[in-house]
């Protein structure tokens, strides 16, 4: 008897040597009939990181990028890194949210992927450690069924540099997937999650199939 996860671990080595991806799933009908898919946004569905684009408007891009990179490598707690990065935005007019929303560039193939999945009857959602107000235009345009992201506090038309409500962090992303699955009546083994960073790992392991796309080392 090998400890659970042994097969997966050994296959990771095989996959690395062969330069292919291997997914291990339980056999049975549920494996073939995936019905719900959630995507991370930054560096997955879109190119680049929204927080860095916002920081560019505050002239603090380098400072924010260093924090982002540490968080993605898993060296820094995501919630702490989010607080630090958002603090840099204090005082910016709320109009930057729509401005940055207009600058977002989809990853090549993303639009076709979503359109195809929807045609196949998938429910599609985004789960982002980024910000609702920045991605809402994109979410509407793609016709997404669900969205979970962070809310930036705005007072008198300016960003306060704080996030309000529940933070969509690493465990928060997995909870959002679970919530979407419950709302849709889809069992988790019929869900797919796609992401790239350390904060996506719980969500990827919660789904029946987790896809690490353009993945960071963690």
C-alpha positions as CSV (number, residue, x, y, z in Angstrom):
1,X,0.0,0.0,0.0
2,X,1.4,3.4,-1.0
3,X,0.3,6.6,0.7
4,X,-2.5,8.5,-1.1
5,X,-1.2,10.7,-3.9
6,X,1.8,8.4,-4.7
7,X,0.6,7.8,-8.2
8,X,0.1,11.5,-8.9
9,X,3.6,12.3,-7.5
10,X,5.3,9.7,-9.6
11,X,3.4,10.8,-12.7
12,X,4.6,14.3,-12.1
13,X,8.1,13.1,-12.6
14,X,7.2,11.1,-15.7
15,X,5.3,14.1,-17.1
16,X,8.2,16.5,-16.4
17,X,10.7,14.1,-18.2
18,X,8.4,13.5,-21.1
19,X,7.2,17.1,-21.4
20,X,3.5,16.2,-21.3
21,X,0.7,16.8,-18.8
22,X,-0.9,13.9,-17.0
23,X,-4.2,14.1,-15.1
24,X,-5.3,11.4,-12.7
25,X,-9.0,11.0,-12.2
26,X,-11.3,8.3,-10.9
27,X,-12.8,6.3,-13.7
28,X,-16.6,6.4,-14.3
29,X,-19.2,8.5,-16.0
30,X,-18.6,11.6,-13.9
31,X,-15.1,11.9,-15.3
32,X,-16.3,12.4,-18.8
33,X,-19.2,14.7,-18.2
34,X,-17.6,17.9,-16.9
35,X,-20.2,20.7,-16.6
36,X,-18.8,23.7,-14.8
37,X,-15.5,25.5,-15.3
38,X,-13.9,28.4,-13.4
39,X,-11.0,30.5,-14.5
40,X,-8.5,32.6,-12.7
41,X,-8.3,36.0,-14.4
42,X,-4.8,37.6,-14.1
43,X,-2.2,35.9,-16.3
44,X,-4.7,33.2,-17.2
45,X,-7.9,34.5,-18.9
46,X,-6.1,37.9,-19.5
47,X,-2.5,38.8,-20.1
48,X,-0.8,40.7,-17.3
49,X,-1.8,41.5,-13.7
50,X,-4.6,44.0,-13.0
51,X,-3.1,45.2,-9.7
52,X,0.1,46.2,-11.6
53,X,-1.9,48.1,-14.2
54,X,-3.7,50.0,-11.4
55,X,-0.4,50.7,-9.7
56,X,1.0,52.1,-12.9
57,X,-1.7,54.8,-12.6
58,X,-0.3,55.5,-9.1
59,X,3.3,55.5,-10.3
60,X,4.1,52.6,-8.0
61,X,4.3,49.7,-10.5
62,X,7.8,48.3,-9.5
63,X,6.9,48.3,-5.8
64,X,3.7,46.4,-6.5
65,X,5.3,44.0,-8.9
66,X,7.8,42.9,-6.3
67,X,5.0,42.1,-3.8
68,X,3.0,40.2,-6.5
69,X,6.0,38.1,-7.4
70,X,6.7,37.2,-3.8
71,X,3.0,36.2,-3.3
72,X,2.9,34.1,-6.5
73,X,6.0,32.2,-5.4
74,X,4.2,31.5,-2.2
75,X,6.6,33.4,0.0
76,X,4.0,35.8,1.2
77,X,0.5,35.2,2.5
78,X,-1.9,36.3,-0.3
79,X,-4.2,38.4,1.9
80,X,-1.2,40.2,3.4
81,X,0.2,40.8,-0.1
82,X,-3.2,42.0,-1.4
83,X,-3.5,44.5,1.5
84,X,0.0,45.9,0.8
85,X,-0.6,46.2,-2.9
86,X,-4.0,47.8,-2.5
87,X,-2.6,50.3,0.0
88,X,-0.5,51.8,-2.8
89,X,-3.7,52.7,-4.7
90,X,-5.0,55.0,-2.0
91,X,-6.2,58.4,-3.4
92,X,-6.6,57.3,-7.0
93,X,-9.9,58.4,-8.6
94,X,-12.4,55.5,-9.0
95,X,-12.4,56.3,-12.8
96,X,-9.1,54.3,-13.0
97,X,-11.1,51.1,-12.4
98,X,-13.0,51.5,-15.7
99,X,-9.9,52.8,-17.4
100,X,-7.9,49.7,-16.5
101,X,-10.9,47.5,-17.3
102,X,-10.8,48.9,-20.9
103,X,-7.1,48.1,-21.2
104,X,-7.5,44.4,-20.4
105,X,-6.2,42.0,-23.1
106,X,-7.6,38.5,-23.3
107,X,-5.1,35.6,-23.5
108,X,-5.1,34.4,-27.2
109,X,-7.8,31.8,-27.6
110,X,-9.6,32.7,-24.4
111,X,-12.7,34.1,-26.1
112,X,-13.0,31.0,-28.4
113,X,-12.5,28.7,-25.4
114,X,-15.3,30.3,-23.4
115,X,-17.6,30.5,-26.4
116,X,-17.0,26.8,-27.2
117,X,-17.5,25.7,-23.6
118,X,-20.7,27.6,-23.4
119,X,-21.9,26.0,-26.6
120,X,-21.1,22.6,-25.0
121,X,-23.4,23.5,-22.1
122,X,-20.7,24.4,-19.5
123,X,-21.4,26.9,-16.9
124,X,-18.4,29.3,-16.9
125,X,-17.2,31.5,-14.1
126,X,-14.2,33.6,-13.0
127,X,-12.6,33.5,-9.6
128,X,-10.2,36.3,-9.1
129,X,-8.0,37.7,-6.3
130,X,-8.4,40.9,-8.4
131,X,-11.3,43.4,-8.4
132,X,-14.9,43.1,-9.4
133,X,-15.1,46.7,-10.7
134,X,-12.2,46.2,-13.1
135,X,-13.3,42.9,-14.6
136,X,-17.1,43.4,-14.7
137,X,-17.0,44.6,-18.3
138,X,-15.0,41.6,-19.4
139,X,-17.3,39.2,-17.4
140,X,-20.4,40.7,-19.2
141,X,-18.8,40.6,-22.6
142,X,-17.8,36.9,-22.2
143,X,-21.3,36.1,-20.8
144,X,-19.9,34.5,-17.6
145,X,-22.3,32.8,-15.3
146,X,-20.5,33.5,-12.1
147,X,-17.9,35.9,-10.7
148,X,-16.0,36.1,-7.4
149,X,-13.5,38.8,-6.9
150,X,-12.5,41.5,-4.4
151,X,-14.3,44.8,-3.7
152,X,-12.2,47.9,-3.5
153,X,-13.4,50.5,-1.0
154,X,-14.4,53.8,-2.5
155,X,-15.1,57.0,-0.5
156,X,-16.0,60.3,-2.2
157,X,-15.0,59.0,-5.6
158,X,-11.5,57.9,-4.5
159,X,-9.9,54.6,-3.6
160,X,-9.1,54.3,0.1
161,X,-6.4,51.7,-0.4
162,X,-8.6,49.1,1.4
163,X,-10.6,46.0,0.3
164,X,-14.1,45.5,1.8
165,X,-15.9,42.3,2.6
166,X,-14.6,38.7,2.3
167,X,-11.2,38.5,0.6
168,X,-10.9,36.1,-2.3
169,X,-7.6,34.6,-1.3
170,X,-6.3,31.0,-1.7
171,X,-9.0,29.3,0.5
172,X,-11.5,31.9,-0.8
173,X,-11.0,30.8,-4.4
174,X,-11.8,27.1,-3.4
175,X,-14.9,28.3,-1.5
176,X,-16.1,30.3,-4.5
177,X,-15.8,27.2,-6.7
178,X,-17.7,25.1,-4.1
179,X,-20.4,27.8,-3.9
180,X,-20.8,28.0,-7.7
181,X,-21.0,24.1,-7.8
182,X,-23.7,24.1,-5.1
183,X,-25.7,26.9,-6.8
184,X,-25.6,24.9,-10.1
185,X,-26.2,21.5,-8.6
186,X,-23.0,20.2,-10.1
187,X,-20.9,17.8,-8.1
188,X,-17.2,18.9,-7.6
189,X,-15.9,16.0,-9.6
190,X,-17.7,17.4,-12.6
191,X,-16.0,20.8,-12.2
192,X,-12.8,22.1,-13.8
193,X,-10.6,24.9,-12.5
194,X,-7.9,26.7,-14.4
195,X,-5.2,29.0,-12.8
196,X,-1.5,29.9,-12.6
197,X,-0.5,31.0,-9.2
198,X,0.1,29.7,-5.6
199,X,-3.3,31.2,-4.6
200,X,-5.0,28.9,-7.2
201,X,-3.7,25.6,-5.8
202,X,-6.7,24.9,-3.4
203,X,-9.2,25.7,-6.1
204,X,-7.3,23.4,-8.6
205,X,-7.3,20.6,-6.0
206,X,-10.9,21.0,-5.1
207,X,-12.1,20.7,-8.7
208,X,-12.5,17.2,-10.3
209,X,-9.9,18.5,-12.9
210,X,-7.4,21.2,-12.1
211,X,-5.5,22.8,-14.9
212,X,-2.3,24.7,-14.1
213,X,-2.0,27.1,-17.1
214,X,1.2,29.0,-17.7
215,X,1.9,28.0,-14.1
216,X,4.2,29.6,-11.6
217,X,6.8,27.2,-10.0
218,X,4.6,26.7,-6.9
